[in-house]
C-alpha cells in the first residue's frame, strides 16, 4: 500500500487561506445578523462597477445542493488589501441579485 505524502503549502498560501477564512466567517456573521434584515439600501451594479470589475468575487452560475447561488472567490493576489467597505458592498450586491 502506497503512502500518501502530506500536502505542503507555502507560508504565503497559508496567510491567504487564513484571510479567506476570516472573510468567510465575517460574511457568515453578517448574513446571520438581524441588522441585515433592516433598512438595507439595495445596491445597483452601476453604483459599485469599479469594485465589481476587480472580480475578487463573482457569481459563477453554479448552485449549491440547496439551490443557493455559489459565490466564487478566485485567486486574487491583493485580496488582503481590499477595503472592508468595498468587500461588504460587493457581498451585499451579490447576495441581493
C-alpha atoms as an extended CHARMM CRD file, in Angstrom:
* protein
*
        97  EXT
         1         1  UNK       CA              0.0000000000        0.0000000000        0.0000000000  PROA      1               0.0000000000
         2         2  UNK       CA              1.4930000000        3.3230000000       -1.0790000000  PROA      2               0.0000000000
         3         3  UNK       CA              1.7380000000        6.0820000000        1.4970000000  PROA      3               0.0000000000
         4         4  UNK       CA              0.4100000000        9.4610000000        0.5250000000  PROA      4               0.0000000000
         5         5  UNK       CA              2.5970000000       12.4260000000        1.2440000000  PROA      5               0.0000000000
         6         6  UNK       CA              1.0180000000       15.1950000000        3.2770000000  PROA      6               0.0000000000
         7         7  UNK       CA              0.1370000000       18.2840000000        1.2780000000  PROA      7               0.0000000000
         8         8  UNK       CA              2.5890000000       21.1350000000        1.6660000000  PROA      8               0.0000000000
         9         9  UNK       CA              1.6560000000       24.7570000000        1.2470000000  PROA      9               0.0000000000
        10        10  UNK       CA              3.7700000000       27.8550000000        1.4740000000  PROA      10              0.0000000000
        11        11  UNK       CA              3.5110000000       30.4330000000        4.2420000000  PROA      11              0.0000000000
        12        12  UNK       CA              2.0630000000       32.8850000000        1.6970000000  PROA      12              0.0000000000
        13        13  UNK       CA             -0.6610000000       30.3830000000        0.7300000000  PROA      13              0.0000000000
        14        14  UNK       CA             -1.4240000000       29.7780000000        4.4010000000  PROA      14              0.0000000000
        15        15  UNK       CA             -1.7800000000       33.5160000000        5.0240000000  PROA      15              0.0000000000
        16        16  UNK       CA             -4.1220000000       33.8760000000        2.0310000000  PROA      16              0.0000000000
        17        17  UNK       CA             -6.1870000000       30.9370000000        3.2230000000  PROA      17              0.0000000000
        18        18  UNK       CA             -6.3720000000       32.4650000000        6.6950000000  PROA      18              0.0000000000
        19        19  UNK       CA             -7.5670000000       35.7910000000        5.2410000000  PROA      19              0.0000000000
        20        20  UNK       CA            -10.1140000000       33.9400000000        3.1150000000  PROA      20              0.0000000000
        21        21  UNK       CA            -11.4380000000       32.0090000000        6.1280000000  PROA      21              0.0000000000
        22        22  UNK       CA            -11.6660000000       35.2330000000        8.1480000000  PROA      22              0.0000000000
        23        23  UNK       CA            -13.6970000000       36.8660000000        5.3730000000  PROA      23              0.0000000000
        24        24  UNK       CA            -15.9620000000       33.8080000000        5.2170000000  PROA      24              0.0000000000
        25        25  UNK       CA            -16.5430000000       33.9810000000        8.9720000000  PROA      25              0.0000000000
        26        26  UNK       CA            -17.3050000000       37.6800000000        8.7060000000  PROA      26              0.0000000000
        27        27  UNK       CA            -19.7070000000       37.0530000000        5.8170000000  PROA      27              0.0000000000
        28        28  UNK       CA            -21.4840000000       34.2910000000        7.7390000000  PROA      28              0.0000000000
        29        29  UNK       CA            -21.9130000000       36.5160000000       10.8050000000  PROA      29              0.0000000000
        30        30  UNK       CA            -23.1410000000       39.3230000000        8.5660000000  PROA      30              0.0000000000
        31        31  UNK       CA            -25.7240000000       37.0510000000        6.9690000000  PROA      31              0.0000000000
        32        32  UNK       CA            -26.9180000000       35.8160000000       10.3470000000  PROA      32              0.0000000000
        33        33  UNK       CA            -27.0820000000       39.2740000000       11.8590000000  PROA      33              0.0000000000
        34        34  UNK       CA            -30.5850000000       40.6650000000       12.2500000000  PROA      34              0.0000000000
        35        35  UNK       CA            -29.3750000000       44.0270000000       11.0090000000  PROA      35              0.0000000000
        36        36  UNK       CA            -29.2010000000       42.5070000000        7.5350000000  PROA      36              0.0000000000
        37        37  UNK       CA            -32.9840000000       42.3100000000        7.6090000000  PROA      37              0.0000000000
        38        38  UNK       CA            -33.4960000000       46.0000000000        8.4130000000  PROA      38              0.0000000000
        39        39  UNK       CA            -33.3010000000       49.0830000000        6.2230000000  PROA      39              0.0000000000
        40        40  UNK       CA            -30.6730000000       47.8540000000        3.7800000000  PROA      40              0.0000000000
        41        41  UNK       CA            -30.3790000000       50.0950000000        0.7750000000  PROA      41              0.0000000000
        42        42  UNK       CA            -30.1340000000       47.8920000000       -2.3160000000  PROA      42              0.0000000000
        43        43  UNK       CA            -27.0170000000       48.4540000000       -4.4020000000  PROA      43              0.0000000000
        44        44  UNK       CA            -27.0330000000       48.6910000000       -8.1620000000  PROA      44              0.0000000000
        45        45  UNK       CA            -24.1840000000       47.2980000000      -10.2470000000  PROA      45              0.0000000000
        46        46  UNK       CA            -23.6270000000       50.8060000000      -11.6160000000  PROA      46              0.0000000000
        47        47  UNK       CA            -23.0220000000       52.0790000000       -8.0740000000  PROA      47              0.0000000000
        48        48  UNK       CA            -20.1440000000       49.6730000000       -7.4960000000  PROA      48              0.0000000000
        49        49  UNK       CA            -18.9800000000       48.9410000000      -11.0410000000  PROA      49              0.0000000000
        50        50  UNK       CA            -15.3090000000       49.6560000000      -10.2940000000  PROA      50              0.0000000000
        51        51  UNK       CA            -15.4240000000       47.2440000000       -7.3510000000  PROA      51              0.0000000000
        52        52  UNK       CA            -17.1550000000       44.5630000000       -9.4490000000  PROA      52              0.0000000000
        53        53  UNK       CA            -14.5840000000       44.9460000000      -12.2440000000  PROA      53              0.0000000000
        54        54  UNK       CA            -11.8740000000       43.7240000000       -9.8650000000  PROA      54              0.0000000000
        55        55  UNK       CA            -13.6290000000       40.3080000000       -9.8210000000  PROA      55              0.0000000000
        56        56  UNK       CA            -12.3050000000       39.2750000000       -6.4120000000  PROA      56              0.0000000000
        57        57  UNK       CA            -15.7200000000       37.6090000000       -6.0180000000  PROA      57              0.0000000000
        58        58  UNK       CA            -18.4310000000       36.8230000000       -8.5290000000  PROA      58              0.0000000000
        59        59  UNK       CA            -21.4460000000       34.6260000000       -9.2120000000  PROA      59              0.0000000000
        60        60  UNK       CA            -20.2430000000       31.7930000000      -11.4430000000  PROA      60              0.0000000000
        61        61  UNK       CA            -23.7060000000       30.4900000000      -12.2350000000  PROA      61              0.0000000000
        62        62  UNK       CA            -23.2930000000       27.3820000000      -10.0860000000  PROA      62              0.0000000000
        63        63  UNK       CA            -25.7580000000       26.3610000000       -7.4120000000  PROA      63              0.0000000000
        64        64  UNK       CA            -25.3110000000       24.6100000000       -4.0790000000  PROA      64              0.0000000000
        65        65  UNK       CA            -27.2130000000       21.4760000000       -3.0560000000  PROA      65              0.0000000000
        66        66  UNK       CA            -29.8970000000       23.6790000000       -1.5350000000  PROA      66              0.0000000000
        67        67  UNK       CA            -30.2350000000       25.7160000000       -4.7370000000  PROA      67              0.0000000000
        68        68  UNK       CA            -28.3990000000       28.7490000000       -3.4000000000  PROA      68              0.0000000000
        69        69  UNK       CA            -26.1020000000       30.5640000000       -5.8200000000  PROA      69              0.0000000000
        70        70  UNK       CA            -22.3850000000       29.9530000000       -5.3840000000  PROA      70              0.0000000000
        71        71  UNK       CA            -20.1490000000       32.9730000000       -4.8540000000  PROA      71              0.0000000000
        72        72  UNK       CA            -16.7280000000       32.2910000000       -6.3580000000  PROA      72              0.0000000000
        73        73  UNK       CA            -13.5350000000       33.7010000000       -4.8530000000  PROA      73              0.0000000000
        74        74  UNK       CA            -10.8150000000       33.2520000000       -7.4820000000  PROA      74              0.0000000000
        75        75  UNK       CA             -7.1150000000       33.5870000000       -6.7550000000  PROA      75              0.0000000000
        76        76  UNK       CA             -6.7370000000       37.3170000000       -6.1780000000  PROA      76              0.0000000000
        77        77  UNK       CA             -3.2330000000       38.3510000000       -5.0650000000  PROA      77              0.0000000000
        78        78  UNK       CA             -4.3650000000       41.6340000000       -3.4880000000  PROA      78              0.0000000000
        79        79  UNK       CA             -7.2900000000       40.0550000000       -1.5880000000  PROA      79              0.0000000000
        80        80  UNK       CA             -5.9130000000       41.1480000000        1.7780000000  PROA      80              0.0000000000
        81        81  UNK       CA             -5.7950000000       44.7450000000        0.5560000000  PROA      81              0.0000000000
        82        82  UNK       CA             -9.4970000000       45.0110000000       -0.2890000000  PROA      82              0.0000000000
        83        83  UNK       CA            -11.0780000000       47.6340000000        1.9800000000  PROA      83              0.0000000000
        84        84  UNK       CA            -13.8090000000       46.2810000000        4.2690000000  PROA      84              0.0000000000
        85        85  UNK       CA            -16.4510000000       48.6060000000        2.7970000000  PROA      85              0.0000000000
        86        86  UNK       CA            -15.6170000000       47.5170000000       -0.7430000000  PROA      86              0.0000000000
        87        87  UNK       CA            -15.8750000000       43.8410000000        0.2200000000  PROA      87              0.0000000000
        88        88  UNK       CA            -19.1440000000       44.5000000000        2.0410000000  PROA      88              0.0000000000
        89        89  UNK       CA            -20.5930000000       46.3390000000       -0.9700000000  PROA      89              0.0000000000
        90        90  UNK       CA            -19.7580000000       43.5090000000       -3.3620000000  PROA      90              0.0000000000
        91        91  UNK       CA            -21.0660000000       40.8160000000       -0.9920000000  PROA      91              0.0000000000
        92        92  UNK       CA            -24.2570000000       42.7940000000       -0.3660000000  PROA      92              0.0000000000
        93        93  UNK       CA            -24.7860000000       43.1810000000       -4.1010000000  PROA      93              0.0000000000
        94        94  UNK       CA            -24.0260000000       39.5440000000       -4.9540000000  PROA      94              0.0000000000
        95        95  UNK       CA            -26.3150000000       38.2240000000       -2.2350000000  PROA      95              0.0000000000
        96        96  UNK       CA            -29.1520000000       40.5230000000       -3.3120000000  PROA      96              0.0000000000
        97        97  UNK       CA            -29.3720000000       39.6360000000       -7.0100000000  PROA      97              0.0000000000
